[in-house]
Amino acid sequence: NNSLRPNVIHVLSDNSILVASGNRLYKLVKILEPNTKNADGVVLDTYALSTTFGNYTHPNDTDNERTGYLDLTGGLIRTITVLSDNSIIIGGQFTTISNTNTRFNTARAVKRKAKLDTNGTLDITTFNSTGSNGFDKTVWTIIKDSSDDLYVGGQFTEYHDGTTNTTGLDQIVKLNSSGDLNTAFVTNVDTGPSGEDDTIFALGLQSDGKIIIGGSFVSFDGVDMIHICRLLDTGVLDTSFANLSRLSTEGAVLAILVQSPSNKIIIGGSFNGNTGNSSEIGMRGFCRLNSDG
């Protein structure tokens, strides 16, 4: 309906669809009827809310129709990643999963990241997803590697893993699949003032394990890098990646897609090409890079 404005969509392996709209997470499943046809007579897939996902209606509560979604409070869901066991990792601005209906006996605190099973049940045992655990500011992007370890980017500078509060993380970290901080992965986004100017909005992983990062930063570890750069799997800046000096300092890289098997990189965002240099190819909000930048 008109109130559903998706900000993240993720298609699962069984062709069901996770849709984050505001601070709610929905799961849509394909139904056989009714079939809808487009103008060319082609039958379109039809989806409906899953009745087994998220907040369950109590069987005696005939007036409560709020099934098929999970409520979060404190801010929006900004990213969805699914692990090899089909568990769901979400990140964003949220701080709590609410106790709407009978899903939880009490509201659960989750600071900007959480792990769910396929029915939307919060994992509170293996992913450090409750209490003060989590990030101090917005998580914008989460991607996984082949071992289900997670790379997380955003606006944060602190992470609490249930034991230790680690500071000075500078907008990107690596988490083990258990949610523990990988302290061997060290980065430094050297961008001057704190706030939106140094946010990482997008991540991509190349087949050799190198990480493409995009955002509103203009340097990384003291080296001029306009909105995009590449890291080695250790978190060290890869200086062999081309410096996109043709991007203007205004704007940001907001989306990254690494193509397989070429490792070419598609980027999208609010950036613009360097219009002051007629020899540069204009790149207004969308372009593709070779694998080396």
Salt bridges, closest charged atoms under 4 A:
ASP45 OD2 - LYS30 NZ 3.49
ASP71 OD1 - ARG24 NE 3.18
ASP123 OD2 - LYS115 NZ 3.74
ASP148 OD1 - LYS144 NZ 3.73
ASP238 OD2 - LYS210 NZ 3.30
ASP238 OD2 - ARG230 NE 2.82
GLU280 OE1 - ARG246 NE 2.80
